[in-house]
Structure formats: C-alpha cells, structure tokens
Amino acid sequence: MLIALRILLGVLVVIVLGAAVAPLLVVADLAAGGTGWGLCPDGMSTCTTSYFAGPELLAILIFVLLAASGGIAVCVRLIRRLEAGQ
C-alpha cells in the first residue's frame, strides 16, 4: 500500500510539473514559428483564435494544478499516517 501511494505521489508531482511547464512550451513553440500545440493552426501571422482560447486553457491548467496539488496533499497525509502506524 505504501509503495502504491509513493508511486501515485510521484505521478501527481509529474502532472503538476507538466501543467506548470505546458504554457512555456506553447509560447516557445509559437515563438519558433509553430502552431502553439494547435492554438494557432496557421502560426502567429494568421492566428485567428477566439477570445476564449486563452482563458479556457488557463482554466484547464488551474483545475489540473489544483486537483493534482490536492491529490498530493492527500497522498502525503496517508503516507505519514501509514509510516506512523508501523
């Protein structure tokens, strides 16, 4: 049980790091002339995204960060409880 919680904790930390780095990678891709991972299909010169594309991405990233951070807090509490009981 303890090993599974530690693995889950590691996965949640990777998810938080991925969600935190994703906007940087999108901007770097746009700066290099890419599509920004689909945000601007034809590149920055002819980017016609809706007004809600940025806020939608922000809301998704905030939700992922908060959910994964909550999961990390729960995992850490469970790990501490299990280690204290042994």
C-alpha positions in Angstrom: 0.0 0.0 0.0 2.8 2.4 0.9 4.6 1.8 -2.3 1.5 2.4 -4.4 1.0 5.7 -2.6 4.5 6.8 -3.2 4.2 5.9 -6.9 0.9 7.9 -7.0 2.7 10.8 -5.3 5.4 10.7 -8.0 2.9 10.6 -10.8 1.0 13.6 -9.3 4.2 15.6 -9.0 5.0 14.9 -12.6 1.4 16.1 -13.6 1.9 19.3 -11.6 5.3 20.0 -13.3 3.8 19.2 -16.7 0.9 21.5 -16.2 3.2 24.3 -14.9 5.6 23.9 -17.9 2.9 23.5 -20.6 2.3 27.3 -21.1 6.0 27.8 -21.6 6.2 25.1 -24.2 3.2 26.5 -26.1 4.8 30.0 -26.1 8.2 28.6 -27.1 6.5 26.7 -30.0 4.7 29.8 -31.2 8.0 31.9 -31.0 9.7 29.3 -33.1 7.0 29.6 -35.8 5.0 26.6 -34.8 1.3 26.2 -34.1 1.5 26.5 -30.4 0.2 22.9 -30.0 -2.9 23.7 -32.1 -3.6 27.1 -30.5 -2.8 28.9 -33.8 -3.1 26.4 -36.6 -1.5 28.7 -39.2 1.1 30.2 -37.0 1.2 33.6 -35.3 0.9 35.7 -38.5 -2.6 34.5 -39.3 -3.7 33.4 -35.8 -7.5 33.8 -35.5 -8.3 32.1 -32.2 -11.4 33.0 -30.3 -11.3 35.2 -27.3 -12.0 32.2 -25.0 -9.0 30.1 -26.1 -6.6 31.6 -23.6 -8.9 31.7 -20.7 -10.1 28.2 -21.5 -6.5 26.9 -21.4 -5.9 28.9 -18.2 -8.9 27.4 -16.5 -8.0 23.8 -17.5 -4.4 24.3 -16.3 -5.6 25.8 -13.0 -8.0 22.9 -12.5 -5.3 20.4 -13.2 -2.9 22.1 -10.8 -5.4 22.4 -8.0 -6.6 18.8 -8.4 -3.1 17.3 -8.5 -2.0 19.5 -5.6 -5.0 18.3 -3.6 -4.1 14.7 -4.5 -0.5 15.3 -3.4 -1.7 16.6 0.0 -3.9 13.6 0.5 -1.1 11.2 -0.5 1.3 12.8 1.8 -1.1 12.6 4.7 -1.8 8.9 4.0 1.9 8.1 3.7 2.6 9.9 7.1 -0.3 8.0 8.7 0.9 4.7 7.4 4.5 5.3 8.4 3.5 6.4 11.9 1.4 3.2 12.4 4.3 0.9 11.6 
